[in-house]
Amino acid sequence: MGTDILRMLSLFDRGSYPAYWLQNKTEEIKAKTSGIRQKVLEEEDERGVAHIVEHLAFSATKKYTNHDIVKFLESIGAEFGACQNASTSTDETIYELLVPVDKPELLSKAISVLAEFSSEIRASLDDLEKERGAVLEEYRGGRNAAGRMQEAHWCLMMKGSKYADRQPIGLEKVIRTVSAETVKGFYRKWYHLHNMAVMAVGDFPDTQSVVELIKVHFGQKESPAIPPPIIPVFPVPSHEEPRFSCFVESEAGWSAVVLSCKIPIVEMKTVKDYRDSLAEAMFHCALNQRLFKISRRKDPPFFSCSSAGDVLVNPVKAYIMTSTCKERGTVEALESMLMEVGRVRLYGFSDHEISIVRALLMSDIESAYLERDQMQSTSLRDEYLQHFFRKEPVVGIEYEAQLQKTFLPHISAAEVSRYAEHFRATCSCVIKTVEPKSCATIEDLKRAVSKISYLEETRSIPQWDDEYIPEEIVNEKPDPGEVVLQCEYPDIKATELVLSNGMRVCYKCTNFLDDQVLFTGFAYGGLSELSEEDYLSCSMGSTIAGEIGVFGYKPSILMDMLAGKRAEVGTKVGAYIRTFSGDCSPSDLETALQLVYQLFTTNVVPGEEEVKIVMQMMEEAILAQERDPFTAFTNRIRELNYGNSYFFKPIRVSDLKRVDPFKSCDYFNKCFKDPSTFTVVIVGNIDPLVARPLILQYLGGIPRPSDPILHLNRDDLKGLPFTFPGNIVREVVRSAMVEAQCSVQITFPVELKNENMMEEIHFVGFVSKLLETKIMQVLRFKHGQIYSVTVSVFLGGNKPSRSGDVRGDIAVNFSCDPDSSWKLVELALAEILYLQENGPSVEDVTTILEIEQRAHENGLQENCYWLDRILRGYQSRVYSGDLSASFKAQDEGRSKVRECLMPSTAQSSLQRILPFPCKKQYSVVVLMPQTSRLEVIKQLCQSTSARLSREAKFLVAAAGLMVVAVALWRHSRSALRSE
């Protein structure tokens, strides 16, 4: 079973038809078409039109109208947003669709949709008015702190070029007022078949038949009669003097420093060009290794820092280094960043550092090579895109792996270090700080550059000092445990082992990806068991322990120890369950299991300096959240819907003083100490003959404590202390904002009865997707007032017992114009009530069933799906020792729901799962911008004016007489003084 992606990209091509590339593969299908230099081609009165055209494509074409394209694609399982989308950048517009190809007629129709986009997008006044609201909401959504910071930096980088004021989203004024004729003119001028290409990637049974489909559908299209204009090149001027900016953003999450240096794009034509690009990648990788280690030192200058090379626009790419730091720490962070590249220029990287980078890159390419026949279609598609846009060669993973294997051992530290020259202040450099309050000045930044330049010139920067790196993760290998019980589950092709230390391990061998093994271990008992007094410190155990190092080594040391190995393990302590999860290559399974062994057999002990760094980072993180206008919104939702329970309360800076890091780490250590409480599921390309001895040694070898630790029965766990409001609650949360934003959450309580729980869980899934689809149709496609809507489900209110009801909620979220918020709330509630009272249409139900079926079919071919299914099998309330029985109950529940789902059963499930009628019990919280005093007075005056009656007019007249009297009195007093 395959799924297809069809993608459309406009590219500059002088052929009479769109150029096309086809790639046959075994998993998916993808195709594309797109327009080169779309955004930068706009005139001043067109700023935003390229993006508007992209929106109109899904709204109406010559053949389709009223978002029929969206409806058709959803009816065949291609969910809007995830599978059908488009993007507009400065240089191109990309349309993409993902459709199933088990029915040839669907592939043909999807290609016909792409062909419609190429030359027959409709842009009538009515079409434009319907889509303005959605585009405006997308614009508004980008006018947050991140959007403003990105725009300011882009303008500084592109100063002197047309790119500087050609942000893809455009101008609000243009979006609101642009005429249909202007949109049509832009579309006719630049959407020429000569400028387009189609790309198709997937499991085509016959590639030639797809070529014929493209010819049939695109061959019928005609470009405008006028010849396509020559697409101009817009240069980005270089500059020797660095540009500086101190950007103050009151909503900024962190204080930050961005160091960017622009360089021309070098077209990759030869093998030597490829070798150079490999050395460049090694430079950024080696520098990032250093920057991470600096961030973990005593009194670090920054909390995080990374370097990368990225293409900005067609003529230019940039080396960009970004750091986050403490408040008032931007100058220190900048000095450290400059000093590190200066240190590389003076002394270069060590051979040891380069050997680690070689190992990392070799591991990545080996993984890609092993999975070359299972490569995602998006990866192949992206190669073709870069070939078309940047003229990069498409060589295939086999040849690329051969090139890297040949070159990597011979690229020296000196070659890699030379790329630090691109990070000089004289190399079209832009230095920018971002702070919530003005601290650093441009003069401070200039002095920092001069200071580090002087240190480099005088060779006063010391050499890099490498840390000692142990060779082995586990110093003494444990004695293997034994299998005391083995069960085979042939229906799901899984094997279960009960080990001598009490740990239960289930593994399933798959061939979905040749270089992937996933695993998760879980145990019952988490944060809900804690008293209110202990909760604060213990809830921060994972964070504090993670920064110190949970595997017996500091993170900076473990990073080097794992170089060249693809193995990672993480931990999580939730309300009811604590887990560890891993992802590794089959060849590195031993390393991953060694990390698990270390997790259970070593203790996290907080040191004074480590705790200081962690608490400082947490304080900055809390302050960053408090600056975000949305924090007050989410906090009030939690407070309102969950009864102000301590479990859901936000952490304040003042709370940090009550955190005991020793208690935090002690709790974390106990969470991962007793192997007998854990069930581990392993899924992936594993050979049992290799994997079982490793499982016995590193999982079976974990010693079982003499006294049980956190050995809890799922039926005896404490439930979360929360209560949903018993009536209707409607609130407005006002936050200070730089630019007006508005978010809405409508929440309904959910309580699923114990009877038929398997079916009810599936009904909840179908109902939430139905609500999301229908509310989207009303608020966006009918009224054009939102960009997107999400419906989320929370069912974690009750403890995971084998009996009892399940509590939680279903929440509807969207953002919108503040002035339209309550109107849209009523429209959403009205739609939900309509569905409860009248039921959805047959078409609605069919669409939801098709979307779910496609997701299910895709999941059957993914390791993460099977890992989750087996975990849910063990955690199911019907599980009593037989995994097959649990699986059977889950499958039967899904099948029953699918078989019985029709308009009437969907209607009854909406009445049963949500309060009925829905308007009798719910909460609505709306985030609004804080109203200024002037605005309050203005609104009061307008309100008073609107309510004026005959009596009120009399009072106004009386007030007028009073004003006259006061004026006369003041005049008389003035006259007296003058006498």
N, C-alpha and C positions, 0 to 999 in steps of 0.2 A: 504494500500500500504506500503510495507516495503522495506528496503534496507539492504543489507547484507555486513558484513565485514568478510573476511577470512584472518586470520593472521597466519604466520608460524614462529615457534620458535624452534631452536635446543636446546634440553635439555638433560641432562644426564639421560638416562633411559635404563635399561638392558632388556626391553621387546624385542620381535622379531620384533614388528612393533611399529611405533610411538604411544605413549600413546595419548588418546584423551579425552577431556571433552566437554560436550555439555550443553548449557543452553538455555532453551526455554523462549522467552520473546516476548513482543508484538510490539516492535518498529523496532529493527534492528537485523542483524545477523552478528556474527563475528567468525573467526576461525584462528588458529595460529600454527606455527612450528619454532624451533630456536636452535642455537648451543651454548653450555655452554663454557665459557672461550675461546672465539674465538680469540680475539686480543692478549691476554697475552700468547697464545700458539705459537705465531710466533717466528721463529728464526731471527737472525740479518739480514739475507738477505731476510727475508719475511715481514719485517715491513711495513705494508700497504696492504698485500695480502688478509687478511680477508675482508677488505673493498672493494677491487677490485672484489673479488668473488661476493659480494653483488651486485655490479653494473652489472657484467656479467650476473647475473640471469635474468635481464629484457632485456638483449641484445640478448642472444641466449642460447637455450637448445637443447637437442637431437631432440625435436619435433618442436620447434619454432626457427625462425631465424630472423635477421634484425629487432629487436624490434617488432616482430609480436605480442608478449604478450601485449605490450603497446597498439598497434593498436586495438587488439581485445577488451581489457578492455575499451578503450575509445569509441569504437563503441557501447558498451552497457551502456554508461553513467558514467563509472568509470574514472573520470578525472585523468590524470597522476600527481603524486605529492600529491594531496589532498586525493585521494582514493586508490592509489597503491603506496606503499612506502616500505622502509626498513631502518634499522638502525644497525650500528655495534658499540658495546661498548667493553670495555676491557674483559667482561665476556660472552657476548652472541651476536648473530646476530638474528635480528627479521625481518621477511618479513610480510607485511600486504597488504591485498587487500580489497576493498569494492566494492561489486557487488550487483545488484538488484536480488531479488529471486522470482519475479513474473513469471519467466520462469524457470522451473526446469532444463532444459538443460544448462542454463547459470551457475547455481550453480555447476553442475557436471563438466563443463569445467574449472571453476575457481579452484575447488579442484584439478583437473588434473594439473593445472599450479603449484600449491603448491607442488604437487608430483614431478613435473619436477625439481623444486628447490632442492628437497631433495637429488637427486642423479644423475641428468643428466644435470647440468649446463655445457655448452660448453666453453672451454677456449683455442681456437685455437689462433695462432699468429695474424691472421686477426681480430678476435673478440677483442683480447686484445688491438691491436693498435687503433681500433675504439673507445675504451672506455677510453684510457689513458687521452685524452684531457679533458673529463668531470671530471675525478677523479682529475686531476691536477688543474682544475679550482675550484673544491670544496676545495682542499688543499690550493690554493692561497686565496680563500675567507676567510679561517680561520686564515690566517697569518696577522690579523689586531691587533690592540692594545688589544682588549678583548681576542683574541686567544693566544697572547704571554703571557699575564698576567696569564691566566688560566693554560697554559703549565708550566710556571715557578713555580706556586704554587703547581701544581700536582707533579712535580718532587721533590719539597721540602718535600711535605707530604709523598711521597712514597719512599723516599731515603732509599736505602738498600734492596729494593724489585724489582723484575722484572717488576712490574707494573710501576715503575718510568719512564722507557723509552719505554712504549708500548701505546703511544697515538693512538686512533683508526684510525686517518687519515694516520698515518705512515710517512715514510721519502720520500722526493721529489725524491731522487736518486733512491729509490726502485720503486716508481711509474713510473719513466721514463724508467728504464732499466730492470725491472724484466722480466724473460723469461716466456713463456707460460708453459713450463715444470714445473717451480717452482710453478706457480699458480695451475696447475693440481695436483701436488704432495700434496700441502696443502689441497686442496679440497678433494682428495681421502682419505687423512689421517684422517681428522677430521669430514667430513660430513657423519656420519654413522647414519642409521635409529635408532640405539640404543641410540643415543644422541639427539633424537628429540621428539617433541610433537606437536599435532595439537589441536587447540582450536577453537570452533565454538560457536558463540553467536548470537542470533537473533530470528526473528519470524518464526521459523520452524513450518510448519503445522504438521510435523511428524519427531521427532528427530531420530527415529530408521532408517529412510530412509537416513538421513545424515550420520549416523554411517556406513551404508552399502556403501555409496559413498566413504567415506574415506578408508574403507577396500578395495574397488575395485581398487581405483587409487593408493593407497600406497602399497597395497598387491602385485602389479605388479613390484614394484621397488626392487632392490637388492643392498645391501651395497657392498663395495669392498670386495674381497675375504679375504684379510688380516683382522684379528680381530682388533677391535678398540683399540687403545692404552689407557692405564689408564690415566685419566685426572689428572694431578698433582695439588697439592695445593701450592700456592705461598704465603708464609707468609709475612706480613708487620710488620717489627720489631718495637717494642715500644721504647721509649726513655724518660728518666727522665729529661734530660737537654733540655730546649726549643731550637728550631731552629729559627734563625732570618734571615730576608731577607729585604733589602731595594731595591726595584725594581724601576728603572727609566725608564719610558715609555713616550717618547716625544709626543705620540699621545693619551695619556690617557685622557678620558673624565673628570674624577675627581681625586683629591687626595683621596686615600682610605686606609683603614686598614682592614686586614683580620686576625682574630684570630681563629685558628682551634685546636681542641683537639681530637685525635683519641682514640676510645675505641672499644673493641671487640663487634661483633654482638652477642646479646643474642637471641637464637632461641626461638620463641614463641610457647610454648607447652601447657601451662595450663592457667586457668582463672586468676591466680595470675600474670602470665606474661602479660596478657592483661591489668590487672589493673595497673601494673607498667608502661606499655607503655602509658596508659592514663595519669598517673601522670607526665610522662616525657613530653607529649604534653602540659600539663597545665603549666609546667615550662617555656617552650619556649614562650608560649602565654603571660604569666604574665610578663616575662622579656621584651618582645616586647612592651607591653603596657607602661612600664616604659621608654624604650628607645625612643619611639615616643614622650612622654611628655618632655623628656630632649631636644630633637631636636627642640622643640618649646619654649624653655626658652630664657631669655635674654642672649646674647652672647653664643649661644650653642656651645659645643665642636665639634659637627658634624651636618650635614644637614639631614642625615638619618642613621638609624642603625637598624639591625634586626638580630635575632638569629634563628637557625633551627638545627635539627638533620637530617642527611642524610647518606644513605648507600653509601660508596665510591666504594668498591669492595667486593667480597664475604666474606672475613674474617673480614672486618673492616667497621665501620661507624664513623662519626665525628660530633662533635658539632661545628658549624661554626657561628661566629658572624662577620658581615661585616658592615662597616660604610663608608660614603662619607663625606668629610670635605673640608674646605677651603685650599688653597695653604699654605704650611708651617704649617699646623695644624695637621699633622698625629700623632705626639707625644702626643699632648693634647687629641686627639680623643682616642688614645690607653689607656691613663690614665683613661679617663672617662669610657671606656668599662670595663677595669679591676676593676675599683672602684665599678661599679654597681654589678658585680658578687660577689665581695668581700662583698659588703653591704648585699647582699642576704645571703651569708654564715654566716655573723655575726648576722643579725636580722631576716632573713627570709622575706617572703611576709606577708602582713597584711591580716586579714580575709576579709577585704573589697576588696582587690585586687583579692583574690581567688574567692570570690563570683561573681565578674565580669567575670572571666575566666570560671567559671562553667556555667554562663548564656550564654556565647558565644558558648561553646562546646555543650551545651544542645540545643541551637537554631540550630546548624549545623546538629546534629543527628536527630532532629525532622523533619527538612526539608527533609533529606535523607529518613526518614521513610515514610513521607507522599507521597513521589514520588517513592516509592520502585517499583511500577508496571510500572513506566515510566522511570526507570533508563537507562541512556545511555549504550549501549553495551560496550563501552570502559571501563566503571567502572567495570563491571563484568569481562571483559577480564583481567584487571589489577589485580584483586583479584586472578585469576587463575595463572597469571604470578608470583606473589609474592609467591604463594603456591609452584609453581614448582621451582623457583629459590632460594627462601629463606625458604621454608617449612612453610610459614605462613598459619595458618588454614583459610579455607573459611567457615565462619559461617553464612553468610547471614545477611542482614540489620535488619531483625526482631530481631534476637538474639543479634546482636551488640547493637541495640538501647536499648534492655532490660538490657544488661550489663552496658552500660553507665548510664542509669537511676538509676541503683542500686548502682553503684560505686561513681559517681560524688559527691553526697551529703556527702560522708564519707571520701573522700580524703582530708586530712588536709593541711593547709598551711605549716606545718613542713615537711610533706612528699614531697610536691612539691619543697620546698626550698632545699632539700638535693641534688637535681640534679645539683646544682651549683658546687658541688665538681668535676664534670667532666670538668669544665672550669678552672682548676688550671694549672699553668705554668709547673708543674711537670707531667702533664697527657699527655705525648706525644704531647706536645704543639708546634705549628708552628705559628709564628707571622711575618706578612709580611706587609710592607707599599708599596704603589704604588704612585709615584709622577711624574709629567711631568718634573720637574727639581730636581736634587739631593739636598735634604735639610736634612732629617733625616739620622742618621747613626745608625749602629748596636749598638754602645755604647749608643746612646740615647734611643734605645728600651730597652736595658738591664737595664739602669737606671730607666726607667719608671716602669718596672716590679719590680725592687727592692724597689722603692719608694712606690708603692701601697701595696706590700707585707708587708712592715714595718708598713704602716698605718693600715693594717688589723690586724697584730699581736698585735699592741698597742691599738687596738679598737679606733683608731682616726678617723674612717670614721663615719660621723653622720648618724642617722636613716633617712629613707625615709619619706618625708613629703607629705601626700596626699592632693590634692586640694579639695576644697568644690565643690560638685557636686549637682546642682539643681535637684529636683525630676521631675519637669514637663517641657516639652519643651515649651508649650504655657501656660503662667501664667493665663490669662483670656480668656476663650473660647469665640470666636466671636458669634454674633447672626447669625443664618443661613440665607442664601439668599433664593431666591425662583426660581422656574422654570417658566419662562415666555413663553417658547415654547418648545414642545417636538416633535421629529420626529422619526419614526420607519423605519428602513431599513431592511426588512425581508430577502432580497436576500443575504445580508452579515451578517445578524443576529446582527445588531448593533443598538444602541439607541443614539439619539442626544438630548442634553439638552442645551437650551440657558438660562443662569442664569440672575438674576436681576441686577448683576453688569456688564453684558455684556460679560462675559466669555462663550465660547462655549465648551461643554464637550461631547465627544462621547465615549461610552464604549461598549466593546464586551466581552461577557462571553465565556470562552473556558475551555476545560478539558485536554489540552495537558500536563500541569504540574500542579499538585495539590497545589504546594507551590510557585507559581510564579504569580506576577502581575507586568506588565510593563506599564509605562506611559511616555508620552512626551507632553510638551506644547510648542507651537511656536507662534511667532509674527513676522510680517514683519518689516524690518528696522534694519540695523546693521552698521557695520564699514564703508560701502561704503558711508554713509551719512556724514561722518566726513570730515572736511577740512584737508589739509596736516599739518597745524599747530597743530590741536588737535589730529591727528591720533595716534601719538606715545604714548602719555599718555593714551588715551582711549583704545587703543588696548591691553594695559597691565592691564586693569581693572579687568578682570576675574582672572588673575594670582595673583595680589596683594590682591584682595578681598578674593580669596580662601584660601590664607595663613593666613589672619587675621580672617576669619570666616564669612560666608555669611548667617547664620541662627540665628544670635543673640548671638552666643557663640563661644569661641575659639575652634579650632579643637580638642585640647587635652581634653577639658571638654566635648564636644559633643560626643567624642569617648566613654567615660564612660556612658554618658546618654543613648546611644543607645545599650549598652551591653545587649545581650540576645534578641535583636530585629533585625530582618532582614529587614532593611529599609535604603536605601541610595538615595540621590538626588544630581545631579550635574548640572552645568550650562555651557552654551557655547554661546559666541557672535561671529557670523560669519559675512560674507560680507553683506548678505541681510537678514538674519534671526537670531533671538536670541531664544534660547531654554533652557528649563529645562527638565531633564529626570530622571526617578526614577525606582527602582527595589525593590520590597518588597514581603514579605510573605502576603497572604490574611489576616492573623491575625494581621499584622502590618501595614495594609493600613492606619489606622488612624494616626500612627506615621509618615508615609511618607507624608501624606497630611498636617500634622502639619508643617513639614519642609518646604513645599511649602508656607504655610501661613506665616511662619516666613521670608522666602525669600522676600516676597512682603511687609511685614509690618515692617521690621527692616532695619536700615541703617548700612552700613559698614563705620566705622569711623576709619581712620588710626591713630595709635599712633606712637610716635617717635621711640620707640624701635622695634615695629613690622615692621615698614617700613624699618628700618635699616637692620633687619634680611632678609627681603624679597629682598631688593636691593642687599645685599651681595650674596644671593643665585643666583640671576639673573646674577650678574657679573661673578660668577664662572661658571654658565651654558653657558654664551656667550663665555668665554675664553675656555671652554671645546670644544665648537663647532668649534672655530677657530683653535684648535689643530688638529681637525679631517681633514684628507686630502680630504674627500668627501665634506666638507663644501664649499670650493671654487668651486667645480664642480656644486653642486646644486644651489649655488648663481649665477653662470654664466648662468645656464640654465634659471633661473627666469629672470635675467636681459635681456637676449637675446630674450626670447620668449614673455615676457610681457612688452617690451619697457621701461625697467628701471623705472617702475612706483613706486612711493613711497609706494604703498600698498604692493608690493612684495619685497621691499628692506629688507635685513637682518638688525637686530639691532646690533649695535656695542657697545662696552663698553662705548665709549665716548657719545653715545646717552643717556645713563642712567642719565646723569647729567641734561638732558632736560625733564626728566619724572617728572610730578607733581602728586604725589600719591593722593592728595586730588581731583584733577580733574579726576584721574583714578577711584577712588571709587565713586565719584559723578555720573559719567557716568554709572558705573555698577548699582548703585542704581536706576537710571532712567530706565535702561533696563528692570528691573523687578519691576515695580511699578503700572502700569495701567492694571488691569485684563481684561478690555474690548478689549484689543488688542490681547488677547491670545486665541488660540484653543487648547484644551487638549484632547488627545486620551489615553484611558485606555484599556488595553487588558490583560486577564488572568482569573484565577479562582476566580471570584468575584460573590458574591451574591448580586443582586440589592437591596434586602431589607435591607442589611447591608451597602452596599457601597453608596447608594443614600443619606442617611442622612449625611454621612461623607463628601460627595462631596458638599452638600449644606452648611454645616457648615464651612469647611475649605477652599473650593474654592469659594463658593458663599458668604462666609463671608469676603473675602478680600475687603476692602473698595475701591470704585472707586473714584479717585481724581476728584476734582471739575473741573479742567482743564485737557484736554487730554494730556498725556505724550507719546511721540514717537508714536503717532497714525498715521501711514503711510499707504498709499494705495500702493499695490504691483506694480501698473502700473506707479506710480510716483517716484519710487526709482531711485537713481543714479546708473548707470552702473560702473563697475570697469574700471579704466583708463588704458587699455593696448592695444598694437598693436603687432600682430605677424609679423615677417619679411616677406616681400613680395617676397623674392627670396630664393636662396639656400645659407645657411650659414653653414660652416663646421669649427669647431674650436677645438683646443686642449687646455686643461687646465692642467697645470703642477703644481703638489704639492709635497712638500718635504715629503718623506715616509721612514719609517724604512725598509719596504719590498715592493717590486713592486706590485702595484695593478692597475687595469684598469677597468673603467666602461664606458659604452656607452649609450647614450640616443639619439634616433632618434625621432623627433617630427614633426607631421603634423598638420597644422591648420584644424579645422573643423567648418563648418558653416551650420547649419540645417535650412532650410527654414520653414516658419510658416505653409505652406500647408502640410497636412498629418503629422503633428508633432508627433502624437501618434505612427504611424508606424515607423517614422524615428528613434525615440528613441530606439525602439526594434531592428531595423536594426543595429544601432551602437553597441548594445550589442552583436549581433551575429557576426558582422564583427570583433570586437576586439578579441573575442574568436577564430575565424577562423585564424586571423593573429597570435595569440599566438601559436596555435597548429601547424600551418605550418612552422613558423620560428623555432620553437623548433625541428621539424622534420629535417629541413635543417641544422641548426647550431650544433645541438647535435647528432641526430641519424645518419645523413649522414656524417657530417664532424668531429664530435666528438670534438668540440672546446669550448663548453660552458657547464655549469652545469644546468642552468635554464634561462628562459626568461619570462618577464612579459609585458603585453600590458595593459596600463591604460588609462582611459578616463576621461577628465575634461571638463564639460559642464557648468561651472559657470561664463563664461565670460560676459554674459548679465544679466541684472536684470530679476527677475522672473515675467515678465509681462504676460498678457493673450494674447498678440499679439507680433509680432516681431520675428526675427530670433534668433537662439541660437548659440552662439559662444563658442569655446573651443579648445581642441586639443586631439589627440591620440598619446601616447608616447610608444615607444618600448625600453625596458631596458634590458641590460645583462652585465655581467662582463666576462672578457676574458684575455688571454695573451696579454700584451701590443704590442708585435710584430705582433699579428694577428688582431688587432682591426679594421684597415681600410679594410682589406680583408673581415672581417665578416660584416662590414657595407655594403659593396657592395653586398655581398651574400643576406643579409636581404632585401635591396632595390630591388634586382633582383627578389627575391621571391614575394615581394608585387607587383611589376610591372607585373610579370607573371600572378598572380591571377587577376589583373585588365584587362589584355589583353586576357587571355584565360579562366579565371574562375576556380573555384575549381572543384574537381571531385565529383561525386554523393556520393562516400564514405565519402569525407570530410564533405559535407553538412549533411549527415545522422548522422555522429558522433557529430557534433555541435548541431544538433537538439536533439539528445539523451541526451547529457550532460545537455542542458538547461531544458529538460523535467524532468530529475531526480532531478535537483536542485529545480524546481518548485514544484514537488510532495513532496519533503522533506519539503520545505518551508510551504506548506499548513498545516503542523502539528506542526508549531512552532509559539509561541507568537510573537517573534521578527519580523517574516515575516508579520504577520497581522498588527502589529503596524506600520511597514514601509509602507505597502500597503494603510492603511487608511490615514496616513499622506500624502502620495503621492496623494491620492485622493483629499484631501483638497487643496494641493498645485498645483494640475494640472491646466493647463491653460484653460481647458474646465469646471472647477468647477465654478458654478454660484449659489450655494446654495443647490444643490441636490447631495448628496454624491453618491447615487446609479447611477446617470447618469455618474458621473466621473468614477466610477468603471467599468461601462459598456463600456465606451470609451476606457479605458485601456485594458480591456480583449479583446475587439474587435481588438484593434491594435495589440496585441500579436498574436491572432488567425490568423489575416490576414497575418502577416509576416510569421508565421509558415507554413501556407497553401501554400503561394506563394514561399517560399524559396527553390530554386533549383540552380544548377550551374549558369544559366543565370541571375537570379535575384540577386544572391550573387555577381556576377561579376559587374552588373550595380550598385549595392549599393556601392561596393568598388570604382567605378569610380565617383559616386555621392558624397560620404561622404569625401573621401580623394581627394587631388589634383590629377588630371589625365592629363598626367601620373604622378605618384607619385614623379618622379625625378625632377619635375619642381619647386616644392616649399616644402622645408623642412629645418629643422635645425638638425645638428649633433654636439653633444658636447662629446668629448672623454677625460676622465681623465687619465693622464699619470704621471708616476713618474718624479720628477724633475731631469733633466740630470746634472750630475756633470761636472765641467770644464774639467776634464781629459777625460770624455766620449765625450764631445763636440769636443775636439781636435782630439780624435781618429776617430770619425765619419767624421770630416772634412778631415782628412788625407785619410781615406778610400774612401770618395767621390771624392777627388782630384785624387787619384790613379786610380779610375775607369774611370775617364774622360781624362786620359792622352792621348794626340795625339802625332804625330811626332813633332809638334812645341813645345808641352809641354815638351817632352823629351829633346829637345834642351835646353829649359830653365833650366831644372833640371841639365843638364850637365854644363851649364853656372854657375848655383848656386854652383855646386860642385867645379868648378874652383875657385869661389869666396871664398869658405870655405878654400881651399888650400892656397889661397893668404893671407887670414886673419891669418891662422895658421903660415905661414912663417913670416908675419909681427910681430906676437906676439913673435915668437922665436927670431927674431932679436932684439926686444925691451928687451927681457930677457937677451940676450947676452950682450947688451949694459950695462944693470944694473950690470951684473956680472963683467964686466970690471971695 
